Amino acid sequence: MRMSETGLSALVSPPIRIGQIGLAGGIGPLHLTEQEKNPNFTTVAGCDNRLEDPNVARQAERITFAGGKIYGDYQSLLRDPRVEAVCIAVPHFLHREVAVAAFQAGKHVLCEKPMATHPDECRLMLQARQAAGKVGAVQMQHVGRSSMLNLRKALHGGAIGKIKEVFLSSLWWREDSYYGRAAWAGKKMMQGQWNLDGVMFNQAVHFINQSLILASPGEFPVVAGARDLRVALYRFHDSSELELEDTAIVQAMLDTPDHPRLTMVATTCARQERHMIELLGEKGRALWNGSGYLLVDGQPEVEFHDDARDFEGNMRTFNSFALAIRTGSVPITDFSQIVKTTEFIFSCYEKAGWNIKKAPWAATEHLPALFQRVSTGRVLPGELDTPPDWA
């Protein structure tokens, strides 16, 4: 049963007994907050292998205060019979290992983005989920925002006709110190496993996934594939800890009946952060930049906004996960669809030949103008009439 785009605020009974694997970092406390305030969940356990760390200890106290148990390793948590589902909030390179173990232990899995960074690892996660007969979903909160859901519904209804082009701009700012915050930050591999902590799998993955959903026809949830990729990857930051790209520029054709052309720019070198997805159609255009906008030719603009619960709480993706466990529906970020986002990003690395060009930090001052030229021309930087010397 497919998940309806409505009804994602429904209560389930009894609440999901969830254990969180990974308590600190930037995302662990946010997921704990959602579990604490969401009546569809009861946090019965948590684990982290750094319990002596003050930040980890603070999060552990939140769980024990509510009656949950704390473990120093995830294998022990998975043996806890009270735990029926887990929320995985560990570094990228551990997602496959922990998710597969959780399924083999008979648990449902909600995994922090990305699902995994290699398609083969995603497929192993899918196989383990299918063998266990459990739910597997990815925590991508923007998919559950009402502005996103309502805009996609309008597009699916043919509001702008055939979609001809998709433009994605995901502009972030990170200092060099960001890449020294953890051993896995910015690394291609960790402990012999794929990590791929570049801008595409870390910061931009939400908006890449969202673009592929907005452009996809068919019953929700569905993520578009892509073909005919052309890719340029760059590293402007001077940090020795960053092994991958901090800037990605991609041209592709989406593999949907409309075959729209995708132009994507993503960077962690933009002092003014901005995220925008624009879809051009036969009868108008659609825009999402935190709110949704529908501009149909000859008609008044239609706006789609979020309610106060949508963003920080991650409510709808968590509730979708809970409903899938209790009712057998398909979660809005089901493994079977989100794997396509990993396939898209990994294909970008392959198409670029894993070639990440070093570029001067001083050139970041001119990136906004460059991105505009790239998007207008539907080209890579090296294909511009007057390309920068670093391209």
Contacts in CASP RR format, 6 or more apart in sequence:
PFRMAT RR
TARGET T0000
AUTHOR 0000-0000-0000
METHOD contacts of the structure
MODEL  1
MRMSETGLSALVSPPIRIGQIGLAGGIGPLHLTEQEKNPNFTTVAGCDNR
LEDPNVARQAERITFAGGKIYGDYQSLLRDPRVEAVCIAVPHFLHREVAV
AAFQAGKHVLCEKPMATHPDECRLMLQARQAAGKVGAVQMQHVGRSSMLN
LRKALHGGAIGKIKEVFLSSLWWREDSYYGRAAWAGKKMMQGQWNLDGVM
FNQAVHFINQSLILASPGEFPVVAGARDLRVALYRFHDSSELELEDTAIV
QAMLDTPDHPRLTMVATTCARQERHMIELLGEKGRALWNGSGYLLVDGQP
EVEFHDDARDFEGNMRTFNSFALAIRTGSVPITDFSQIVKTTEFIFSCYE
KAGWNIKKAPWAATEHLPALFQRVSTGRVLPGELDTPPDWA
1 327 0 8 1.000
1 328 0 8 1.000
1 329 0 8 1.000
1 330 0 8 1.000
2 219 0 8 1.000
2 220 0 8 1.000
2 221 0 8 1.000
2 329 0 8 1.000
2 330 0 8 1.000
3 220 0 8 1.000
3 221 0 8 1.000
3 320 0 8 1.000
3 323 0 8 1.000
3 324 0 8 1.000
3 329 0 8 1.000
3 330 0 8 1.000
3 331 0 8 1.000
3 332 0 8 1.000
4 329 0 8 1.000
5 149 0 8 1.000
5 150 0 8 1.000
5 152 0 8 1.000
5 153 0 8 1.000
5 220 0 8 1.000
5 332 0 8 1.000
8 144 0 8 1.000
8 315 0 8 1.000
8 316 0 8 1.000
8 319 0 8 1.000
8 320 0 8 1.000
8 323 0 8 1.000
8 332 0 8 1.000
9 315 0 8 1.000
9 316 0 8 1.000
9 319 0 8 1.000
10 319 0 8 1.000
10 323 0 8 1.000
11 39 0 8 1.000
11 40 0 8 1.000
12 40 0 8 1.000
12 322 0 8 1.000
12 323 0 8 1.000
12 325 0 8 1.000
12 326 0 8 1.000
12 327 0 8 1.000
13 326 0 8 1.000
15 39 0 8 1.000
15 40 0 8 1.000
15 41 0 8 1.000
15 42 0 8 1.000
15 322 0 8 1.000
16 40 0 8 1.000
16 41 0 8 1.000
16 42 0 8 1.000
16 84 0 8 1.000
16 85 0 8 1.000
16 108 0 8 1.000
16 321 0 8 1.000
16 322 0 8 1.000
16 325 0 8 1.000
16 326 0 8 1.000
17 42 0 8 1.000
17 44 0 8 1.000
17 82 0 8 1.000
17 83 0 8 1.000
17 84 0 8 1.000
17 85 0 8 1.000
18 35 0 8 1.000
18 41 0 8 1.000
18 42 0 8 1.000
18 43 0 8 1.000
18 44 0 8 1.000
18 83 0 8 1.000
18 84 0 8 1.000
18 85 0 8 1.000
18 86 0 8 1.000
18 87 0 8 1.000
18 110 0 8 1.000
19 43 0 8 1.000
19 44 0 8 1.000
19 45 0 8 1.000
19 46 0 8 1.000
19 47 0 8 1.000
19 77 0 8 1.000
19 80 0 8 1.000
19 83 0 8 1.000
19 85 0 8 1.000
19 86 0 8 1.000
19 87 0 8 1.000
20 28 0 8 1.000
20 31 0 8 1.000
20 32 0 8 1.000
20 35 0 8 1.000
20 43 0 8 1.000
20 45 0 8 1.000
20 46 0 8 1.000
20 47 0 8 1.000
20 63 0 8 1.000
20 86 0 8 1.000
20 87 0 8 1.000
20 89 0 8 1.000
21 46 0 8 1.000
21 47 0 8 1.000
21 48 0 8 1.000
21 74 0 8 1.000
21 77 0 8 1.000
21 86 0 8 1.000
21 87 0 8 1.000
21 88 0 8 1.000
21 89 0 8 1.000
21 90 0 8 1.000
21 98 0 8 1.000
21 102 0 8 1.000
22 28 0 8 1.000
22 46 0 8 1.000
22 47 0 8 1.000
22 48 0 8 1.000
22 88 0 8 1.000
22 89 0 8 1.000
22 90 0 8 1.000
23 29 0 8 1.000
23 32 0 8 1.000
23 46 0 8 1.000
23 47 0 8 1.000
23 48 0 8 1.000
23 56 0 8 1.000
23 59 0 8 1.000
23 60 0 8 1.000
23 63 0 8 1.000
23 89 0 8 1.000
24 48 0 8 1.000
24 50 0 8 1.000
24 53 0 8 1.000
24 55 0 8 1.000
24 56 0 8 1.000
24 59 0 8 1.000
25 55 0 8 1.000
25 89 0 8 1.000
25 182 0 8 1.000
27 89 0 8 1.000
27 112 0 8 1.000
28 59 0 8 1.000
28 89 0 8 1.000
28 112 0 8 1.000
29 59 0 8 1.000
30 312 0 8 1.000
30 313 0 8 1.000
30 314 0 8 1.000
31 87 0 8 1.000
31 89 0 8 1.000
31 112 0 8 1.000
31 139 0 8 1.000
31 314 0 8 1.000
32 43 0 8 1.000
32 59 0 8 1.000
32 62 0 8 1.000
32 63 0 8 1.000
33 313 0 8 1.000
34 41 0 8 1.000
34 313 0 8 1.000
34 314 0 8 1.000
34 315 0 8 1.000
34 318 0 8 1.000
35 41 0 8 1.000
35 42 0 8 1.000
35 43 0 8 1.000
35 87 0 8 1.000
35 318 0 8 1.000
36 43 0 8 1.000
36 62 0 8 1.000
36 66 0 8 1.000
37 313 0 8 1.000
38 315 0 8 1.000
38 318 0 8 1.000
38 319 0 8 1.000
40 318 0 8 1.000
40 319 0 8 1.000
40 322 0 8 1.000
41 318 0 8 1.000
41 322 0 8 1.000
42 66 0 8 1.000
43 63 0 8 1.000
43 66 0 8 1.000
43 68 0 8 1.000
44 67 0 8 1.000
44 68 0 8 1.000
44 69 0 8 1.000
44 80 0 8 1.000
44 82 0 8 1.000
44 83 0 8 1.000
45 63 0 8 1.000
45 68 0 8 1.000
45 69 0 8 1.000
45 70 0 8 1.000
45 71 0 8 1.000
45 77 0 8 1.000
45 80 0 8 1.000
45 82 0 8 1.000
45 83 0 8 1.000
46 60 0 8 1.000
46 63 0 8 1.000
46 68 0 8 1.000
46 69 0 8 1.000
46 70 0 8 1.000
46 71 0 8 1.000
46 77 0 8 1.000
47 70 0 8 1.000
47 71 0 8 1.000
47 72 0 8 1.000
47 73 0 8 1.000
47 74 0 8 1.000
47 76 0 8 1.000
47 77 0 8 1.000
48 56 0 8 1.000
48 59 0 8 1.000
48 60 0 8 1.000
48 72 0 8 1.000
49 72 0 8 1.000
49 73 0 8 1.000
50 56 0 8 1.000
51 57 0 8 1.000
51 60 0 8 1.000
51 70 0 8 1.000
51 72 0 8 1.000
60 70 0 8 1.000
63 69 0 8 1.000
63 70 0 8 1.000
64 70 0 8 1.000
69 80 0 8 1.000
69 82 0 8 1.000
71 77 0 8 1.000
71 80 0 8 1.000
74 98 0 8 1.000
74 101 0 8 1.000
74 102 0 8 1.000
75 101 0 8 1.000
77 83 0 8 1.000
77 86 0 8 1.000
78 86 0 8 1.000
78 101 0 8 1.000
78 102 0 8 1.000
78 105 0 8 1.000
78 107 0 8 1.000
79 105 0 8 1.000
83 107 0 8 1.000
84 107 0 8 1.000
84 108 0 8 1.000
84 325 0 8 1.000
85 107 0 8 1.000
85 108 0 8 1.000
85 109 0 8 1.000
85 110 0 8 1.000
85 135 0 8 1.000
85 321 0 8 1.000
85 325 0 8 1.000
86 98 0 8 1.000
86 102 0 8 1.000
86 107 0 8 1.000
86 108 0 8 1.000
86 109 0 8 1.000
86 110 0 8 1.000
87 110 0 8 1.000
87 111 0 8 1.000
87 112 0 8 1.000
87 139 0 8 1.000
88 95 0 8 1.000
88 98 0 8 1.000
88 99 0 8 1.000
88 102 0 8 1.000
88 109 0 8 1.000
88 110 0 8 1.000
88 111 0 8 1.000
88 112 0 8 1.000
89 112 0 8 1.000
90 98 0 8 1.000
90 112 0 8 1.000
91 182 0 8 1.000
91 184 0 8 1.000
91 190 0 8 1.000
91 195 0 8 1.000
91 197 0 8 1.000
92 114 0 8 1.000
92 116 0 8 1.000
92 117 0 8 1.000
92 184 0 8 1.000
92 190 0 8 1.000
92 194 0 8 1.000
92 195 0 8 1.000
92 196 0 8 1.000
92 197 0 8 1.000
92 201 0 8 1.000
92 202 0 8 1.000
93 117 0 8 1.000
93 184 0 8 1.000
93 189 0 8 1.000
93 190 0 8 1.000
93 191 0 8 1.000
93 192 0 8 1.000
93 193 0 8 1.000
93 194 0 8 1.000
93 195 0 8 1.000
94 193 0 8 1.000
95 111 0 8 1.000
95 112 0 8 1.000
95 114 0 8 1.000
95 115 0 8 1.000
95 116 0 8 1.000
95 117 0 8 1.000
95 121 0 8 1.000
95 125 0 8 1.000
96 116 0 8 1.000
96 121 0 8 1.000
96 122 0 8 1.000
96 124 0 8 1.000
96 125 0 8 1.000
96 193 0 8 1.000
97 193 0 8 1.000
99 109 0 8 1.000
99 111 0 8 1.000
99 116 0 8 1.000
99 125 0 8 1.000
99 128 0 8 1.000
99 129 0 8 1.000
99 136 0 8 1.000
100 124 0 8 1.000
100 125 0 8 1.000
100 128 0 8 1.000
102 108 0 8 1.000
102 109 0 8 1.000
103 109 0 8 1.000
103 125 0 8 1.000
103 128 0 8 1.000
103 129 0 8 1.000
103 131 0 8 1.000
103 132 0 8 1.000
103 134 0 8 1.000
104 128 0 8 1.000
104 132 0 8 1.000
106 132 0 8 1.000
106 134 0 8 1.000
107 134 0 8 1.000
108 134 0 8 1.000
108 135 0 8 1.000
108 136 0 8 1.000
108 321 0 8 1.000
108 325 0 8 1.000
109 125 0 8 1.000
109 129 0 8 1.000
109 134 0 8 1.000
109 135 0 8 1.000
109 136 0 8 1.000
109 137 0 8 1.000
110 136 0 8 1.000
110 137 0 8 1.000
110 138 0 8 1.000
110 139 0 8 1.000
110 317 0 8 1.000
110 318 0 8 1.000
110 321 0 8 1.000
111 125 0 8 1.000
111 136 0 8 1.000
111 137 0 8 1.000
111 138 0 8 1.000
111 139 0 8 1.000
112 138 0 8 1.000
112 139 0 8 1.000
113 138 0 8 1.000
113 139 0 8 1.000
113 140 0 8 1.000
113 205 0 8 1.000
113 206 0 8 1.000
113 209 0 8 1.000
114 138 0 8 1.000
114 201 0 8 1.000
114 205 0 8 1.000
114 341 0 8 1.000
114 342 0 8 1.000
114 345 0 8 1.000
115 122 0 8 1.000
115 125 0 8 1.000
115 138 0 8 1.000
115 335 0 8 1.000
115 338 0 8 1.000
115 339 0 8 1.000
115 341 0 8 1.000
115 342 0 8 1.000
116 122 0 8 1.000
116 125 0 8 1.000
116 194 0 8 1.000
116 342 0 8 1.000
117 194 0 8 1.000
117 195 0 8 1.000
117 196 0 8 1.000
117 201 0 8 1.000
117 342 0 8 1.000
117 345 0 8 1.000
117 346 0 8 1.000
118 194 0 8 1.000
118 196 0 8 1.000
118 342 0 8 1.000
118 346 0 8 1.000
119 339 0 8 1.000
119 342 0 8 1.000
119 343 0 8 1.000
119 346 0 8 1.000
121 194 0 8 1.000
122 335 0 8 1.000
122 338 0 8 1.000
122 339 0 8 1.000
122 342 0 8 1.000
122 343 0 8 1.000
123 339 0 8 1.000
125 136 0 8 1.000
125 335 0 8 1.000
126 335 0 8 1.000
126 336 0 8 1.000
126 339 0 8 1.000
129 135 0 8 1.000
129 136 0 8 1.000
129 335 0 8 1.000
135 321 0 8 1.000
135 324 0 8 1.000
135 325 0 8 1.000
135 328 0 8 1.000
135 331 0 8 1.000
136 321 0 8 1.000
136 324 0 8 1.000
136 331 0 8 1.000
136 334 0 8 1.000
136 335 0 8 1.000
137 317 0 8 1.000
137 320 0 8 1.000
137 321 0 8 1.000
137 324 0 8 1.000
137 331 0 8 1.000
137 332 0 8 1.000
137 333 0 8 1.000
137 334 0 8 1.000
137 335 0 8 1.000
137 338 0 8 1.000
138 333 0 8 1.000
138 335 0 8 1.000
138 338 0 8 1.000
139 314 0 8 1.000
139 317 0 8 1.000
139 318 0 8 1.000
139 333 0 8 1.000
140 205 0 8 1.000
140 206 0 8 1.000
140 209 0 8 1.000
140 210 0 8 1.000
140 317 0 8 1.000
140 333 0 8 1.000
140 338 0 8 1.000
141 206 0 8 1.000
141 311 0 8 1.000
141 313 0 8 1.000
141 314 0 8 1.000
141 316 0 8 1.000
141 317 0 8 1.000
142 148 0 8 1.000
142 206 0 8 1.000
142 207 0 8 1.000
142 209 0 8 1.000
142 210 0 8 1.000
143 149 0 8 1.000
143 209 0 8 1.000
143 210 0 8 1.000
143 213 0 8 1.000
143 221 0 8 1.000
143 316 0 8 1.000
143 317 0 8 1.000
143 332 0 8 1.000
143 333 0 8 1.000
144 310 0 8 1.000
144 315 0 8 1.000
144 316 0 8 1.000
144 317 0 8 1.000
144 320 0 8 1.000
144 332 0 8 1.000
145 290 0 8 1.000
145 306 0 8 1.000
145 310 0 8 1.000
145 311 0 8 1.000
145 316 0 8 1.000
146 304 0 8 1.000
146 305 0 8 1.000
146 306 0 8 1.000
146 307 0 8 1.000
146 310 0 8 1.000
146 316 0 8 1.000
147 288 0 8 1.000
147 290 0 8 1.000
147 291 0 8 1.000
147 292 0 8 1.000
147 304 0 8 1.000
147 305 0 8 1.000
147 306 0 8 1.000
147 310 0 8 1.000
148 210 0 8 1.000
148 213 0 8 1.000
148 214 0 8 1.000
148 288 0 8 1.000
148 292 0 8 1.000
149 220 0 8 1.000
149 316 0 8 1.000
150 292 0 8 1.000
150 304 0 8 1.000
151 214 0 8 1.000
151 286 0 8 1.000
151 288 0 8 1.000
151 292 0 8 1.000
151 293 0 8 1.000
151 294 0 8 1.000
151 304 0 8 1.000
152 213 0 8 1.000
152 214 0 8 1.000
152 220 0 8 1.000
153 220 0 8 1.000
154 286 0 8 1.000
154 294 0 8 1.000
154 302 0 8 1.000
154 304 0 8 1.000
155 163 0 8 1.000
155 214 0 8 1.000
155 215 0 8 1.000
155 279 0 8 1.000
155 286 0 8 1.000
156 217 0 8 1.000
156 218 0 8 1.000
156 220 0 8 1.000
159 283 0 8 1.000
159 286 0 8 1.000
159 294 0 8 1.000
159 296 0 8 1.000
160 279 0 8 1.000
160 280 0 8 1.000
160 281 0 8 1.000
160 282 0 8 1.000
160 283 0 8 1.000
160 284 0 8 1.000
160 285 0 8 1.000
160 286 0 8 1.000
160 294 0 8 1.000
160 296 0 8 1.000
161 281 0 8 1.000
161 282 0 8 1.000
161 283 0 8 1.000
161 284 0 8 1.000
162 258 0 8 1.000
162 281 0 8 1.000
162 282 0 8 1.000
163 215 0 8 1.000
163 256 0 8 1.000
163 258 0 8 1.000
163 260 0 8 1.000
163 279 0 8 1.000
163 280 0 8 1.000
163 281 0 8 1.000
164 258 0 8 1.000
164 260 0 8 1.000
164 261 0 8 1.000
164 280 0 8 1.000
164 281 0 8 1.000
164 282 0 8 1.000
165 260 0 8 1.000
165 261 0 8 1.000
165 262 0 8 1.000
165 263 0 8 1.000
165 279 0 8 1.000
165 280 0 8 1.000
165 281 0 8 1.000
166 211 0 8 1.000
166 214 0 8 1.000
166 215 0 8 1.000
166 254 0 8 1.000
166 260 0 8 1.000
166 261 0 8 1.000
166 262 0 8 1.000
166 263 0 8 1.000
166 277 0 8 1.000
166 278 0 8 1.000
166 279 0 8 1.000
166 280 0 8 1.000
167 262 0 8 1.000
167 263 0 8 1.000
167 264 0 8 1.000
167 276 0 8 1.000
167 277 0 8 1.000
167 278 0 8 1.000
167 279 0 8 1.000
167 280 0 8 1.000
167 375 0 8 1.000
168 207 0 8 1.000
168 208 0 8 1.000
168 211 0 8 1.000
168 262 0 8 1.000
168 263 0 8 1.000
168 264 0 8 1.000
168 265 0 8 1.000
168 266 0 8 1.000
168 276 0 8 1.000
168 277 0 8 1.000
169 264 0 8 1.000
169 265 0 8 1.000
169 266 0 8 1.000
169 274 0 8 1.000
169 275 0 8 1.000
169 276 0 8 1.000
169 277 0 8 1.000
169 371 0 8 1.000
169 375 0 8 1.000
170 199 0 8 1.000
170 203 0 8 1.000
170 204 0 8 1.000
170 207 0 8 1.000
170 208 0 8 1.000
170 264 0 8 1.000
170 265 0 8 1.000
170 266 0 8 1.000
170 267 0 8 1.000
170 275 0 8 1.000
171 265 0 8 1.000
171 266 0 8 1.000
171 267 0 8 1.000
171 270 0 8 1.000
171 272 0 8 1.000
171 273 0 8 1.000
171 274 0 8 1.000
171 275 0 8 1.000
171 371 0 8 1.000
172 199 0 8 1.000
172 203 0 8 1.000
172 204 0 8 1.000
172 266 0 8 1.000
172 267 0 8 1.000
172 268 0 8 1.000
172 270 0 8 1.000
172 273 0 8 1.000
173 268 0 8 1.000
173 269 0 8 1.000
173 270 0 8 1.000
173 271 0 8 1.000
173 272 0 8 1.000
173 273 0 8 1.000
174 203 0 8 1.000
174 237 0 8 1.000
174 246 0 8 1.000
174 268 0 8 1.000
174 269 0 8 1.000
176 237 0 8 1.000
176 238 0 8 1.000
176 239 0 8 1.000
177 239 0 8 1.000
178 185 0 8 1.000
178 239 0 8 1.000
178 268 0 8 1.000
179 185 0 8 1.000
179 186 0 8 1.000
179 237 0 8 1.000
179 239 0 8 1.000
179 241 0 8 1.000
179 242 0 8 1.000
180 239 0 8 1.000
180 241 0 8 1.000
183 190 0 8 1.000
184 190 0 8 1.000
184 195 0 8 1.000
184 197 0 8 1.000
185 197 0 8 1.000
185 241 0 8 1.000
186 195 0 8 1.000
186 197 0 8 1.000
186 198 0 8 1.000
186 202 0 8 1.000
186 241 0 8 1.000
186 242 0 8 1.000
186 243 0 8 1.000
186 244 0 8 1.000
187 195 0 8 1.000
187 197 0 8 1.000
187 241 0 8 1.000
187 243 0 8 1.000
187 244 0 8 1.000
188 194 0 8 1.000
188 195 0 8 1.000
188 196 0 8 1.000
188 243 0 8 1.000
188 244 0 8 1.000
189 195 0 8 1.000
196 244 0 8 1.000
196 345 0 8 1.000
196 346 0 8 1.000
196 349 0 8 1.000
197 244 0 8 1.000
198 242 0 8 1.000
198 244 0 8 1.000
198 245 0 8 1.000
198 246 0 8 1.000
199 244 0 8 1.000
199 245 0 8 1.000
199 246 0 8 1.000
199 247 0 8 1.000
199 248 0 8 1.000
199 266 0 8 1.000
199 267 0 8 1.000
199 268 0 8 1.000
200 208 0 8 1.000
200 245 0 8 1.000
200 248 0 8 1.000
200 266 0 8 1.000
200 345 0 8 1.000
200 348 0 8 1.000
201 345 0 8 1.000
203 266 0 8 1.000
203 268 0 8 1.000
204 248 0 8 1.000
204 264 0 8 1.000
204 266 0 8 1.000
205 341 0 8 1.000
205 345 0 8 1.000
207 266 0 8 1.000
207 275 0 8 1.000
207 277 0 8 1.000
208 264 0 8 1.000
208 266 0 8 1.000
208 341 0 8 1.000
208 344 0 8 1.000
208 345 0 8 1.000
209 223 0 8 1.000
209 338 0 8 1.000
209 341 0 8 1.000
210 277 0 8 1.000
210 288 0 8 1.000
211 262 0 8 1.000
211 264 0 8 1.000
211 277 0 8 1.000
212 223 0 8 1.000
212 224 0 8 1.000
212 225 0 8 1.000
212 226 0 8 1.000
212 254 0 8 1.000
212 340 0 8 1.000
212 341 0 8 1.000
212 344 0 8 1.000
213 220 0 8 1.000
213 221 0 8 1.000
213 222 0 8 1.000
213 223 0 8 1.000
213 224 0 8 1.000
214 277 0 8 1.000
214 279 0 8 1.000
214 286 0 8 1.000
214 288 0 8 1.000
215 224 0 8 1.000
215 254 0 8 1.000
215 256 0 8 1.000
215 258 0 8 1.000
215 260 0 8 1.000
215 262 0 8 1.000
215 279 0 8 1.000
216 222 0 8 1.000
216 223 0 8 1.000
216 224 0 8 1.000
216 256 0 8 1.000
217 256 0 8 1.000
217 257 0 8 1.000
217 258 0 8 1.000
220 332 0 8 1.000
221 330 0 8 1.000
221 331 0 8 1.000
221 332 0 8 1.000
221 333 0 8 1.000
221 334 0 8 1.000
221 337 0 8 1.000
222 337 0 8 1.000
223 337 0 8 1.000
223 338 0 8 1.000
223 340 0 8 1.000
223 341 0 8 1.000
224 254 0 8 1.000
224 255 0 8 1.000
224 256 0 8 1.000
224 340 0 8 1.000
225 254 0 8 1.000
225 255 0 8 1.000
225 256 0 8 1.000
225 340 0 8 1.000
225 343 0 8 1.000
225 344 0 8 1.000
226 252 0 8 1.000
226 253 0 8 1.000
226 254 0 8 1.000
226 255 0 8 1.000
226 262 0 8 1.000
226 344 0 8 1.000
226 347 0 8 1.000
227 252 0 8 1.000
227 253 0 8 1.000
227 255 0 8 1.000
228 252 0 8 1.000
228 253 0 8 1.000
229 250 0 8 1.000
229 251 0 8 1.000
229 252 0 8 1.000
229 347 0 8 1.000
229 348 0 8 1.000
229 351 0 8 1.000
230 250 0 8 1.000
230 251 0 8 1.000
230 252 0 8 1.000
230 351 0 8 1.000
230 380 0 8 1.000
231 248 0 8 1.000
231 249 0 8 1.000
231 250 0 8 1.000
231 251 0 8 1.000
231 348 0 8 1.000
231 349 0 8 1.000
231 351 0 8 1.000
231 352 0 8 1.000
231 380 0 8 1.000
232 248 0 8 1.000
232 249 0 8 1.000
232 250 0 8 1.000
232 352 0 8 1.000
232 357 0 8 1.000
232 380 0 8 1.000
232 381 0 8 1.000
232 382 0 8 1.000
232 391 0 8 1.000
233 244 0 8 1.000
233 245 0 8 1.000
233 247 0 8 1.000
233 248 0 8 1.000
233 249 0 8 1.000
233 348 0 8 1.000
233 349 0 8 1.000
233 352 0 8 1.000
233 355 0 8 1.000
233 356 0 8 1.000
233 357 0 8 1.000
234 245 0 8 1.000
234 246 0 8 1.000
234 247 0 8 1.000
234 248 0 8 1.000
234 249 0 8 1.000
234 356 0 8 1.000
234 357 0 8 1.000
234 358 0 8 1.000
234 359 0 8 1.000
234 390 0 8 1.000
234 391 0 8 1.000
235 242 0 8 1.000
235 244 0 8 1.000
235 245 0 8 1.000
235 246 0 8 1.000
235 247 0 8 1.000
235 356 0 8 1.000
235 357 0 8 1.000
235 358 0 8 1.000
235 359 0 8 1.000
236 246 0 8 1.000
236 247 0 8 1.000
236 267 0 8 1.000
236 269 0 8 1.000
236 359 0 8 1.000
236 360 0 8 1.000
236 361 0 8 1.000
236 363 0 8 1.000
236 364 0 8 1.000
237 246 0 8 1.000
237 268 0 8 1.000
237 269 0 8 1.000
237 361 0 8 1.000
238 361 0 8 1.000
244 356 0 8 1.000
245 356 0 8 1.000
246 267 0 8 1.000
246 268 0 8 1.000
246 269 0 8 1.000
247 265 0 8 1.000
247 266 0 8 1.000
247 267 0 8 1.000
247 268 0 8 1.000
247 269 0 8 1.000
247 359 0 8 1.000
247 367 0 8 1.000
248 264 0 8 1.000
248 265 0 8 1.000
248 266 0 8 1.000
248 267 0 8 1.000
248 348 0 8 1.000
249 264 0 8 1.000
249 265 0 8 1.000
249 266 0 8 1.000
249 371 0 8 1.000
249 374 0 8 1.000
249 380 0 8 1.000
249 381 0 8 1.000
250 262 0 8 1.000
250 263 0 8 1.000
250 264 0 8 1.000
250 348 0 8 1.000
251 261 0 8 1.000
251 262 0 8 1.000
251 263 0 8 1.000
251 264 0 8 1.000
251 378 0 8 1.000
251 379 0 8 1.000
251 380 0 8 1.000
252 261 0 8 1.000
252 262 0 8 1.000
252 264 0 8 1.000
252 344 0 8 1.000
253 259 0 8 1.000
253 260 0 8 1.000
253 261 0 8 1.000
253 262 0 8 1.000
254 260 0 8 1.000
254 261 0 8 1.000
254 262 0 8 1.000
260 279 0 8 1.000
260 280 0 8 1.000
261 378 0 8 1.000
263 374 0 8 1.000
263 375 0 8 1.000
263 378 0 8 1.000
265 371 0 8 1.000
265 374 0 8 1.000
265 375 0 8 1.000
267 367 0 8 1.000
267 371 0 8 1.000
269 364 0 8 1.000
269 367 0 8 1.000
270 364 0 8 1.000
270 367 0 8 1.000
270 368 0 8 1.000
272 368 0 8 1.000
274 289 0 8 1.000
275 289 0 8 1.000
275 290 0 8 1.000
276 287 0 8 1.000
276 288 0 8 1.000
276 289 0 8 1.000
277 287 0 8 1.000
277 288 0 8 1.000
277 289 0 8 1.000
278 285 0 8 1.000
278 286 0 8 1.000
278 287 0 8 1.000
279 285 0 8 1.000
279 286 0 8 1.000
279 287 0 8 1.000
283 296 0 8 1.000
283 297 0 8 1.000
284 295 0 8 1.000
284 296 0 8 1.000
284 297 0 8 1.000
285 295 0 8 1.000
286 292 0 8 1.000
286 293 0 8 1.000
286 294 0 8 1.000
286 295 0 8 1.000
287 293 0 8 1.000
287 295 0 8 1.000
290 306 0 8 1.000
291 303 0 8 1.000
291 304 0 8 1.000
291 305 0 8 1.000
291 306 0 8 1.000
292 303 0 8 1.000
292 304 0 8 1.000
292 305 0 8 1.000
293 301 0 8 1.000
293 302 0 8 1.000
293 303 0 8 1.000
293 304 0 8 1.000
294 301 0 8 1.000
294 302 0 8 1.000
294 303 0 8 1.000
294 304 0 8 1.000
295 301 0 8 1.000
295 302 0 8 1.000
296 302 0 8 1.000
309 315 0 8 1.000
310 316 0 8 1.000
316 332 0 8 1.000
317 331 0 8 1.000
317 332 0 8 1.000
317 333 0 8 1.000
320 329 0 8 1.000
320 331 0 8 1.000
320 332 0 8 1.000
320 333 0 8 1.000
321 331 0 8 1.000
323 329 0 8 1.000
323 331 0 8 1.000
324 330 0 8 1.000
324 331 0 8 1.000
324 334 0 8 1.000
330 336 0 8 1.000
357 390 0 8 1.000
357 391 0 8 1.000
358 390 0 8 1.000
359 388 0 8 1.000
359 390 0 8 1.000
359 391 0 8 1.000
360 390 0 8 1.000
363 388 0 8 1.000
363 390 0 8 1.000
366 388 0 8 1.000
370 381 0 8 1.000
370 388 0 8 1.000
373 384 0 8 1.000
374 380 0 8 1.000
374 381 0 8 1.000
374 384 0 8 1.000
380 391 0 8 1.000
381 387 0 8 1.000
381 388 0 8 1.000
381 391 0 8 1.000
382 388 0 8 1.000
382 391 0 8 1.000
384 391 0 8 1.000
END
